[in-house]
Amino acid sequence: MKVPSLECALVSDGHTDSGPKDVRPARRSGGIALRFAFSVGAGWLLFLSFPPRTLWFLAPVAIALLTVVLRGRSLRAGFGFGYAAGLGFFMPLLPWVGAYVGPIPWLALASIEAVAFGVFGVLAVAVGRAPLYPVWIAGAWVTTEALRSRVPFGGFPWGRLAFGQADSPLLPLTAIAGAPGLSFVTALTGTLLAWSLAGTSRVRWQALMKGGTAIVLVFVSAFVVSSPEVTPDEVVTATVVQGNVPRLGLDFNAQRRAVLDNHVARTEQLAAEVTAGRAARPRLVIWPENASDIDPLTNRDAADRLDRAARSIGAPILVGTVLQGEPGTSINSAMVWDPTDGPGQQHIKRQLVPFGEYLPLRSIVRAVSSYADAAGNFIAGNGNGVVDLNGVHIAVATCYEVAFDDLVTESVKAGATVIAVPTNNATFGRTEMTFQQLAMSRVRAVEHGRSVLIAATSGVSAIITPTGVVRQQSEIFTAQALTDEIAVRSDLTLATRVGSIPELALSAIVLSLATSALFRGMYRVRRGERTRT
């Protein structure tokens, strides 16, 4: 007795020439409902592969399941099933968006981002009949990630497939192919798995052997690429200071002085430990984003506090602070504060959070909602994101910026030898957001071969090696200072050198194949209509 494959079960929708005619509608609706259920399930499995869980292996399984659902579907069905998978993924992934501002922003963002999964469904259907279709469907995934990382409003890369693979044995490949490449090989593992399990029982064993061999080769290549750490240019002692906040949520900002005082106090405590010989004196000291929401350039008291902290530790501090801009505007700055000279170089956050730090289409929103008057009005910076901190060139990726490939790549190419991620996660409380951001930083460490220092107001702060290993990690909502020796490296990985070129080239190939397939389909339809007439 032959057992039908999963693909056969899902592809069959009642379009048969046998059996009673009145059974077809019920079969068809049942098949559609089943495929929608599997689509949502694929999205849910993908969510489960993301931090704080370490179930990275569920991501290829999710891609395999979605590939099977989409195989042989129409373009419209491809969009629908893809969108359903997107909702199954983004709805549980993004509740932190609405942690303190209500469910509407969370649900709206999840619904919008799910459109990218719908586009993936269309592309996967279009290239699904091409030779080597597992490669092109994986490429379609990368294409849609490239799209949603850039539009609208500068893009939203959160939830990229690569960012759930920080614990995967495939992670070393990131040094060669970057985050898009890690997404590609993860998706390819899934599409190869789907290919191996598809078809009739006669050919399935052959496909299983071929697909299984290809999957093994992918993992072997990652093992070969994985190598001992390169000898660094130098080793320096670095500290990330987590001062903690007086309360959770948006209201933490109501006690700006308390947040500043917390970071000063924890730095002075570290200085006392250094003096007593219980801790090494750091060369690099990183404070988080929003450590001083009191502008030290206009407020003498805040400046005095920063002077006191820097002098106590005997080193410049990279301080996250909010500065006053033009009337009615603010600046999110990471500023070097020297113990002798005070304020120095600064990085002004370049990638602002839409609807948080700034409001797109403000004049239109103001006409329909009072939220326009309460939304942030920060001004984006420019430059290459690099500051000199005590003789070390630091790439500053402030919070949200670490999710964007081009920003970090530009900083490392400009000479940064260490990556700092000052962030403020207090707004999002005890949600999974902070652990998702930690995973992104681990991917960036491997991608660029750089040590990464995460300084968070309330956690998670961390010190990460160039191979993505977390050397130290803080607890959330505690006051801690993490100190360790880190590698300073100036060599460039292949991923850093080539940047987004492979991602854009692969996207161009996939779009060309999809367009060609669509035109061929339209031609066949028109020729069929002429034949019938």
KELUM-429746 format. One record per residue (C-alpha): residue number from 1; z negated, y, x negated. Coordinates in pm, 1 decimal. Each point is the difference from the previous one (the first is absolute). Example, Ala and Ser with C-alpha at 12.3 -4.5 7.8 and 13.67 -1.06 7.14 Angstrom:
// residues 2
    k         Z         Y         X
    1    -780.0    -450.0   -1230.0
    2      66.0     344.0    -137.0
// end
This chain:
// residues 533
    k         Z         Y         X
    1       0.0       0.0       0.0
    2     103.6     339.9    -140.7
    3    -256.4     280.0       7.1
    4     157.2     345.4      47.5
    5     -81.3     263.7    -261.2
    6    -191.7     316.5      81.0
    7     324.7     193.3     -28.1
    8     164.8    -226.3     257.4
    9    -289.0      51.2     237.3
   10      18.2     376.5     -30.5
   11     376.9      38.1      -6.1
   12      48.4    -213.0     309.6
   13     -18.6     231.8     298.6
   14     150.2    -204.8     278.7
   15     365.8      67.2     -83.6
   16     109.9    -359.5      52.2
   17     276.7    -154.4     202.5
   18    -214.7    -283.9     131.9
   19    -284.4     -11.1     247.1
   20     -50.0     169.5     332.4
   21     136.7     353.5      24.3
   22    -315.2     138.5     165.9
   23    -217.9     -93.1    -298.9
   24     178.8     233.1    -245.3
   25    -171.2     329.3      95.1
   26    -344.9    -155.1     -33.6
   27      93.7    -156.2    -332.9
   28     142.8     326.9    -125.3
   29    -302.2     207.4      96.5
   30    -230.4    -261.8    -145.8
   31     194.1       0.4    -327.5
   32     -10.7     379.1     -22.6
   33    -373.8       6.2      67.0
   34     -52.4    -265.8    -267.1
   35     199.1     197.2    -256.7
   36    -191.9     318.7      81.2
   37    -325.7    -190.3     -45.8
   38     115.2    -134.7    -336.3
   39     114.5     350.5    -102.1
   40    -339.3     151.9      76.2
   41    -160.2    -296.3    -175.0
   42     212.7      64.2    -310.3
   43    -123.9     359.7      -6.5
   44    -359.7    -116.8      40.3
   45      36.0    -249.9    -286.9
   46     138.4     278.8    -215.6
   47    -302.0     215.6      83.5
   48    -234.4    -283.6     -96.2
   49     163.1      -9.6    -345.4
   50    -124.1     354.4     -73.7
   51    -334.3     107.1    -155.0
   52    -289.8     -32.7      24.6
   53     112.4    -359.2      53.2
   54     163.6    -185.7    -289.8
   55     237.6    -205.7     214.2
   56     311.3     128.2    -181.4
   57     182.5    -330.6      64.2
   58      17.3      75.9     373.4
   59     257.0     274.1     -65.9
   60     287.0    -238.5     -89.0
   61     -98.5    -217.5     295.8
   62      22.6     303.8     228.8
   63     342.5      93.7    -136.9
   64     117.6    -359.8      40.7
   65    -112.7      -9.5     362.0
   66     167.4     330.7      81.2
   67     320.1    -110.7    -175.0
   68      13.3    -310.5     217.9
   69     -55.7     207.6     315.3
   70     283.2     239.1     -92.8
   71     251.3    -262.2    -110.6
   72     306.8       3.5     224.8
   73    -127.5     274.8     232.0
   74     191.6     299.7     129.2
   75     -52.7     341.3    -155.9
   76    -194.6     121.3     300.3
   77    -222.7    -307.1      -4.7
   78     -43.0      45.6    -375.0
   79    -137.5     347.7      54.6
   80    -229.3    -114.1     279.7
   81    -148.3    -295.0    -188.0
   82     -31.0     206.7    -317.2
   83    -177.3     277.5     188.9
   84    -240.3    -251.9     153.9
   85     -82.8    -126.4    -349.9
   86     -55.0     359.9    -110.5
   87    -251.9      56.0     276.8
   88    -172.5    -326.7     -91.2
   89     -33.8     131.5    -355.7
   90     -68.8     373.1      25.6
   91    -236.9      -5.7     296.3
   92    -270.5    -195.8    -187.2
   93      87.6     155.0    -339.1
   94     -46.2     367.8      89.6
   95    -313.2      42.8     219.2
   96    -148.8     212.4    -279.3
   97     244.1     274.4     100.8
   98    -190.1      45.2     324.6
   99    -345.3     -80.8    -135.2
  100    -131.9     347.9      76.4
  101     278.1     175.5     189.7
  102      51.3    -254.0     278.0
  103     254.1    -272.6      72.2
  104     301.6     217.0      87.7
  105     103.8      82.9    -362.8
  106     -51.9    -363.1    -102.8
  107     206.7    -142.2     286.6
  108     270.9     263.0     -40.9
  109      36.5     -60.5    -374.1
  110       3.0    -378.9      41.3
  111     266.9      26.8     271.3
  112     216.4     226.1    -216.0
  113     -33.1    -208.8    -315.3
  114      87.2    -316.1     194.7
  115     349.6     146.7      44.7
  116      64.0     -84.5    -366.6
  117     -62.8    -366.6      80.3
  118     247.4      34.6     286.2
  119     258.7     134.6    -245.0
  120     -75.4    -294.0    -226.4
  121      69.5    -231.6     294.8
  122     342.4     159.6      50.4
  123      87.8     -23.9    -368.4
  124    -128.6    -357.6     -26.6
  125     221.2    -104.9     292.1
  126     300.1     183.2    -146.7
  127     -25.7    -162.1    -344.6
  128    -133.3    -332.7     127.8
  129     343.7    -164.9      -4.0
  130      96.0     115.8    -348.8
  131       0.0    -243.3    -294.0
  132    -338.3      -3.4    -174.6
  133    -154.4     148.4     312.4
  134    -361.1     -56.3    -118.8
  135      68.2     252.4    -277.7
  136     151.5     257.3     233.8
  137    -270.4     -32.3     264.8
  138    -260.7      58.2    -271.9
  139     213.1     295.5    -107.0
  140      -2.5     126.6     357.5
  141    -381.1       4.8     -16.5
  142      10.5     213.3    -314.6
  143     257.6     227.5     162.9
  144    -219.2      74.6     299.1
  145    -302.7      54.1    -225.1
  146     205.5     248.4    -201.9
  147      90.8     177.7     322.5
  148    -349.4      29.1     141.7
  149    -136.8     105.5    -340.0
  150     213.8     312.3      22.0
  151      42.2     101.2     365.6
  152    -117.9     160.1     217.7
  153    -222.6     275.8    -143.3
  154      19.4    -135.7    -354.3
  155     -51.1    -361.7     104.0
  156    -294.3    -234.6      48.9
  157       3.4    -290.6    -252.1
  158    -335.7    -138.3     117.8
  159      27.1    -370.2      76.9
  160     281.1     -68.0    -244.8
  161      26.4    -373.8     -64.0
  162     -76.1      46.9    -371.1
  163    -332.9     167.9      74.4
  164    -136.9    -322.2     145.8
  165      85.4    -201.4    -311.6
  166    -253.2     131.6    -254.0
  167    -154.1    -349.3     -26.4
  168     332.1    -185.4       4.3
  169     128.3    -185.0    -306.2
  170     320.9     198.2      55.9
  171    -174.7     326.3     -96.8
  172     118.3      -2.4    -367.4
  173     359.9      36.9     120.4
  174     -93.5     355.3     104.5
  175      20.4     109.3    -365.7
  176     370.2     -89.6       7.0
  177     109.3      75.4     355.0
  178    -261.0     245.9     126.7
  179    -165.5      -2.8     340.9
  180     337.9     -37.9     180.7
  181      73.1    -302.2    -219.3
  182    -334.9    -157.7      85.2
  183      80.6      51.3     368.2
  184     339.8    -160.4     -57.6
  185    -122.5    -316.9    -173.6
  186    -276.6     -40.4     259.7
  187     250.0      33.4     284.1
  188     247.0    -226.9    -182.7
  189    -266.2    -269.5     -25.1
  190     -32.1      21.5     378.4
  191     373.4      -4.5      73.5
  192      48.2    -294.5    -236.4
  193    -279.9    -179.9     181.2
  194     175.7      64.0     333.1
  195     329.1    -123.7    -145.2
  196    -167.0    -314.5    -131.1
  197    -139.3     -88.0     343.0
  198     308.0      92.4     202.5
  199     287.4    -211.8     125.3
  200      34.7    -357.8     114.7
  201    -205.1    -278.3    -148.8
  202     305.2    -129.2    -192.1
  203      39.4     314.9    -210.6
  204    -361.7     115.3       7.5
  205    -107.9    -213.5    -296.0
  206     278.0     142.4    -214.8
  207     -91.4     353.6     103.8
  208    -367.1     -74.8     -58.2
  209      69.5    -115.4    -353.7
  210     220.4     300.6     -78.0
  211    -229.3     251.7     163.3
  212    -310.4    -155.6    -148.2
  213     156.0       6.3    -345.1
  214      89.8     367.6      41.1
  215    -355.0      85.9     110.2
  216    -146.7    -185.1    -297.2
  217     234.4     189.9    -233.8
  218    -119.5     331.1     147.1
  219    -362.6     -84.5     -75.5
  220      84.2    -142.6    -343.1
  221     180.5     323.2     -89.4
  222    -313.9     195.9      93.5
  223    -207.6    -228.1    -224.7
  224     242.7      48.2    -290.4
  225      -5.5     378.2      43.1
  226    -380.9      -1.2       4.6
  227    -110.7      57.0    -356.0
  228    -308.0     118.9    -190.2
  229     -67.4     371.3      13.4
  230     203.1     212.0    -240.4
  231    -201.4     154.8    -282.6
  232     -95.8     346.3     129.3
  233      51.8     325.3    -186.2
  234    -376.6      47.5      11.5
  235    -306.6    -104.2     197.0
  236    -218.1     268.9     158.1
  237    -313.1       2.4     211.2
  238      55.7     121.2     355.4
  239    -228.6      65.0     295.7
  240      74.3      36.2     370.7
  241    -273.6     175.2     196.7
  242     -63.4     -84.3     365.2
  243    -256.9     246.2     131.5
  244       6.0    -120.9     363.0
  245      -6.0     215.3     314.6
  246    -277.6      97.2     241.1
  247     169.5    -150.4     305.7
  248     304.4    -199.5     112.8
  249     319.0     126.3     156.7
  250     147.2     345.3      20.1
  251    -348.1     155.7      21.2
  252     -64.6     -79.1    -366.9
  253     175.7     330.4     -64.1
  254    -269.1     192.0     187.0
  255    -226.8     -36.2    -303.4
  256     238.4      94.6    -279.6
  257    -280.1     117.2    -223.5
  258    -178.7    -333.6      38.3
  259     313.1    -188.6    -112.4
  260      34.7     223.6    -306.5
  261    -369.7     -33.6     -79.4
  262      22.9    -379.5      27.8
  263     272.3     -13.0    -264.8
  264    -181.2     241.1    -228.0
  265    -320.2    -204.0      31.0
  266     173.1    -333.5     -72.2
  267     174.3     151.0    -303.9
  268    -328.4     138.7    -130.7
  269    -161.8    -339.5      50.7
  270     277.0    -155.9    -209.2
  271     -54.8     268.0    -266.9
  272    -367.3     -93.1     -15.7
  273      94.8    -367.1     -44.1
  274     236.7      97.9    -283.0
  275    -274.5     201.9    -170.6
  276    -240.0    -292.6      31.0
  277     257.5    -234.6    -152.9
  278      40.3    -209.3     315.0
  279     362.3     101.3      56.8
  280     297.7      97.6    -216.5
  281     110.3     362.7       2.8
  282     329.1      17.7     192.1
  283     304.9     184.2    -126.3
  284     154.9       1.6     346.7
  285    -199.1      91.1     313.0
  286     170.3     -18.2     340.3
  287    -144.5     142.0     320.6
  288     153.4     -78.5     339.2
  289     215.6     201.7     233.0
  290    -208.9     250.1     200.5
  291    -292.7     -27.7    -240.8
  292     -22.7     378.8      31.9
  293     142.6     134.7     323.9
  294    -153.7     330.6    -104.0
  295     260.5     190.7    -201.1
  296    -153.9      42.0    -348.6
  297     254.2     267.7     -88.2
  298    -139.4     231.6     267.2
  299    -357.0    -130.7      37.7
  300    -219.8      67.0    -302.3
  301    -269.4    -240.7     112.6
  302     246.1    -292.4      15.9
  303     137.5      94.8    -341.5
  304    -352.0       2.4    -145.2
  305     -56.9    -351.1     135.0
  306     318.8    -127.6    -163.8
  307     -93.0     172.6    -326.9
  308    -337.8    -170.3       9.6
  309     148.2    -345.6      63.2
  310     265.7      30.3    -272.9
  311    -251.3     128.0    -257.0
  312    -246.7    -274.8      80.0
  313     253.9    -277.0     -62.7
  314     164.5     185.9    -290.1
  315     357.6     -61.1     117.9
  316     260.2     157.9     226.7
  317      -4.0    -127.4     359.2
  318     302.1     -49.7     224.2
  319    -137.5     149.8     323.8
  320     153.8     -40.2     344.6
  321     -39.9     333.6     175.0
  322     142.9     201.8     288.1
  323     121.1     345.0    -100.3
  324      84.4     297.8     216.3
  325     371.6      67.8      13.8
  326     190.1     271.3     177.1
  327    -178.6     129.3     311.2
  328     -54.5    -288.8     238.8
  329     102.4    -269.2    -251.8
  330    -179.3    -238.5    -236.5
  331      82.9    -186.8    -320.8
  332    -107.3    -356.8     -80.8
  333     -57.9      16.5    -375.5
  334    -110.9    -236.6    -274.5
  335    -119.1     244.4    -266.0
  336    -116.1     -51.7    -356.7
  337    -340.8     167.0     -41.9
  338     -93.6      50.8    -363.7
  339    -367.6      26.7    -105.3
  340      82.6     312.5    -204.8
  341     305.1     162.9     156.3
  342     -45.6     -96.8     364.7
  343     314.5     -42.9     214.2
  344     316.3    -121.0    -173.5
  345     309.0    -201.6      89.5
  346      33.8    -126.5     353.7
  347     210.2    -229.7     212.6
  348      70.3     127.0     348.6
  349      59.0    -284.8     242.9
  350     373.4     -35.4      54.6
  351      18.9    -254.7     281.5
  352    -206.7     134.6     286.5
  353    -109.0    -209.3     297.5
  354     201.4     105.0     306.9
  355    -207.8      87.4     308.3
  356    -306.8       3.9    -226.5
  357      42.4     232.2    -295.7
  358     292.7     174.1     162.1
  359     164.7       2.7     339.7
  360     375.6     -60.2      21.4
  361     176.5     209.7     263.2
  362    -312.9     211.6      39.1
  363     162.5     260.3     226.1
  364     122.4    -269.4     238.4
  365    -333.1    -182.5       5.1
  366    -184.5     328.1      59.5
  367     202.2      48.9     318.1
  368    -126.8    -326.3     148.2
  369    -338.4     -66.0    -163.7
  370    -302.5     185.3    -131.7
  371     -12.7    -250.5    -288.1
  372     242.6     223.3    -190.8
  373    -276.7     253.0     -61.8
  374    -241.5    -265.3    -131.2
  375     241.3    -193.0    -224.2
  376      -6.0      52.5    -375.3
  377     226.7     252.5    -164.3
  378      13.1    -113.9    -360.6
  379     276.7     109.1    -233.4
  380     173.8    -269.7    -205.3
  381      21.2      31.7    -377.0
  382     278.9     -83.2    -241.8
  383      16.1     -95.6    -364.1
  384     -19.4    -348.0    -149.4
  385    -359.7     -88.7      90.3
  386    -123.7     -18.9    -360.7
  387    -308.7     176.1    -139.8
  388    -157.5      -9.4    -344.6
  389    -358.7    -124.2      26.7
  390    -179.7      13.9    -333.5
  391     319.2     -85.0    -190.8
  392     116.2    -277.8     234.2
  393     299.4      55.1     228.3
  394    -101.4    -103.8     350.9
  395     235.1     -73.4     291.3
  396    -183.0     129.8     306.8
  397      89.5    -174.9     326.5
  398    -230.7     160.7     253.7
  399     -89.0    -250.3     273.8
  400     312.4     -35.5     220.1
  401     228.5      69.2    -298.1
  402     -66.6    -340.1    -159.5
  403     209.0    -160.5     276.3
  404     317.2     182.1    -112.3
  405     209.3    -161.3    -273.9
  406     183.3     308.3    -121.7
  407    -309.9     214.7     -50.0
  408    -184.0    -242.1    -228.0
  409     318.2     -93.8    -186.3
  410      77.1     366.3     -68.7
  411    -347.8      57.0    -143.6
  412      13.8    -303.6    -230.5
  413     348.1      92.1    -121.1
  414    -135.5     349.1     -73.3
  415    -244.2    -148.2    -249.7
  416    -305.7    -109.3     198.0
  417    -191.2    -277.6    -177.5
  418    -265.8     -59.7     269.1
  419      20.4      24.5     381.1
  420    -280.7     164.6     200.1
  421     -32.8     -36.7     377.2
  422    -254.9     252.0     128.3
  423     -46.5     -74.9     368.6
  424    -218.4      82.6     298.3
  425     -41.4    -299.3     229.5
  426    -315.5     123.2     174.0
  427     214.4     111.8     292.1
  428      88.8    -361.6      73.2
  429    -349.5    -143.6     -14.2
  430     -31.4    -374.3     -49.5
  431     355.4     -87.5      99.8
  432     240.5    -206.7    -210.0
  433     185.6     309.1    -119.9
  434    -189.2      33.8    -328.5
  435      70.5    -362.4     -97.4
  436     367.3      39.3      85.0
  437      11.2     301.8    -232.4
  438    -174.2    -197.2    -274.5
  439     274.6    -263.2      21.4
  440     268.5     269.6     -29.8
  441    -166.0     127.1    -316.6
  442      -1.5    -350.7    -148.8
  443     372.4     -30.5      65.7
  444      57.9     338.6    -165.9
  445    -199.8    -111.0    -305.9
  446     232.9    -296.5     -58.5
  447     313.5     189.3      98.4
  448     -53.7     263.6    -270.6
  449    -222.2    -187.5    -247.0
  450    -277.1     255.9      33.9
  451    -375.7      -5.1      47.9
  452     -89.5     142.1     341.5
  453    -318.1     192.1      79.2
  454     -86.0      32.2     369.5
  455    -267.0     257.6      81.5
  456     -99.4       5.8     367.6
  457    -257.0     222.8     168.3
  458    -157.5    -294.0     181.0
  459     181.6    -304.2    -144.7
  460     174.5    -209.8     -94.6
  461      13.8     138.0    -354.5
  462     139.3    -230.6    -267.2
  463     117.4     -43.7    -358.4
  464     318.6    -207.5     -22.5
  465     173.3    -143.8    -308.3
  466     378.5      27.6     -61.7
  467      31.9    -360.6     121.6
  468    -151.8      87.1     337.8
  469    -342.8    -153.0     -63.3
  470    -293.6     188.1     154.1
  471    -252.7      38.8    -281.8
  472    -257.9     182.3     212.2
  473     -19.6      89.9     367.8
  474    -256.7     201.8     193.3
  475    -162.5     -72.2     331.9
  476      91.8     227.5     288.2
  477    -234.6     282.0     105.7
  478    -209.1     -12.0    -312.5
  479     -39.8     241.6    -292.5
  480     134.4    -170.9    -311.8
  481     160.6      76.4    -334.4
  482     223.5    -266.9    -152.9
  483      49.3      17.5    -376.5
  484     223.0    -224.6    -207.6
  485     241.7      -6.5    -291.6
  486     361.9      31.5     110.5
  487     336.5     -44.2    -168.2
  488     212.1     310.1     -59.1
  489     368.9     -94.6     -15.9
  490     319.1     198.5     -49.4
  491     257.1    -283.2      13.9
  492     215.9     -16.8     313.4
  493      56.6    -309.9     210.9
  494     349.0     -87.5     117.3
  495    -107.7      90.4     354.4
  496     -96.4     349.0    -114.9
  497     325.6      46.4    -190.0
  498     234.5     -96.1     284.1
  499    -205.0     154.8     280.9
  500     157.2     -25.9     345.0
  501     351.6     -95.1    -119.1
  502     -27.6    -375.9      84.2
  503    -152.5      76.3     340.7
  504     277.9     242.9      90.4
  505     272.3    -229.8    -136.8
  506    -129.0    -298.0     200.3
  507     -24.5     217.4     311.2
  508     360.8     112.4     -46.1
  509     118.3    -362.4     -25.9
  510    -194.5    -107.3     310.3
  511     127.0     294.0     204.8
  512     356.4     -72.7    -111.9
  513     -30.3    -365.7     101.0
  514    -156.4      93.2     333.5
  515     268.4     260.0      73.4
  516     275.6    -244.3     -90.0
  517    -151.1    -265.0     227.7
  518     -25.6     247.8     287.5
  519     364.6     103.4     -34.9
  520     111.0    -363.6     -11.5
  521    -196.3     -68.3     315.8
  522     156.6     297.8     177.6
  523     346.6    -116.5    -108.8
  524     -57.8    -350.6     137.0
  525    -117.7     142.0     331.4
  526     305.0     224.9      35.1
  527     239.4    -280.4     -99.0
  528    -163.3    -226.3     257.6
  529      45.2     265.3     268.4
  530     370.1      40.3     -87.5
  531      47.6    -378.6       8.2
  532    -153.4     -24.4     347.2
  533     225.2     276.3     131.4
// end
